[in-house]
């Protein structure tokens, strides 16, 4: 008799976890890869001559696609940020929506 509530609790927890897993199609492996790519892109941006003082560029990676957003002072800075992101190992594509505002 005491085991029935425990079994129901386990089933409830399992159901919640199963639903949660289905709502995010990204696997753990992809998430780790994406986190590493994001970190590498941010590091390269932070150490690149003229771009290293730019803190208005955000980087997000989803399934090896890097998304760059934010503000750059020049078109050259915007293009350089994209070039840096493309050079990082594991990047399949780059979506650059950085706006230029001098």
Buried (B, 14 or more C-beta within 10 A) or exposed (E): EEEEEEEEEEEEEEEEEEEEEEEEEEEEEBBEBBEBBBEBBBEBBEEBEEBEEBEEBBBBBBEEBBBBBBBBBEEEBBBBBBEBBBEBEEBEEBEBEBEEEE
